[in-house]
Amino acid sequence: MKVDIKKSKTQMRRGTLEYCVLSIIAKGEVYPPDIINQLEKANLLVVHGTLYPLLTRLKNAGLLSYRWQESPKGPPRKYYSLTDLGTKFHGELHETWQNLVQAVIAINQSSAYTSSESNRTIKIDGL
């Protein structure tokens, strides 16, 4: 069995991207390049080609709204904010995330795993 660790890591990051983007927008109205900057500061790298389709999908689902603002440098800018539905949706994702984090921590700290499973060796090709 061949396992691609890079692909698995990418999938984990993608699975959290929507929640992270909504969490950034939940703090207040935001311009997309600022979302990318905040994601990069958190070491969650994303490219414009990934973010903009996500923002469009979230807007089409009724979770985001936007407004145009004139820019002193160049064309008008689109600023996103959560709708009431988006706020509720983010809250539910937040609760699910907290439960998931606690479950993963519990599994990783499980004494049953460390005492009975730690003596096993598992070989995965490619790792």
MOGI-V137038 format. One record per pair of residues at least 4 apart in sequence whose C-alpha atoms are under 6 Angstrom apart, sorted by the first residue. I is the first residue (numbers start at 0). J is the second residue. D is the distance in whole Angstrom. If there is no record, write none. Layout:
I J D
I J D
This chain:
1 124 5
1 125 6
21 25 6
24 80 6
28 79 5
28 80 5
29 78 5
29 79 5
30 78 5
38 43 5
39 43 5
39 44 5
47 51 6
57 62 5
57 63 6
58 62 6
58 63 4
62 81 6
62 82 5
62 84 6
62 85 4
63 80 6
63 81 5
63 82 5
64 79 6
64 80 5
65 78 5
65 79 4
66 77 6
66 78 5
67 76 5
67 77 5
68 75 5
68 76 5
69 75 4
70 75 5
81 85 5
81 86 6
85 89 6
89 93 6
92 96 6
105 109 6
110 114 6
111 115 6
112 116 5
113 117 5
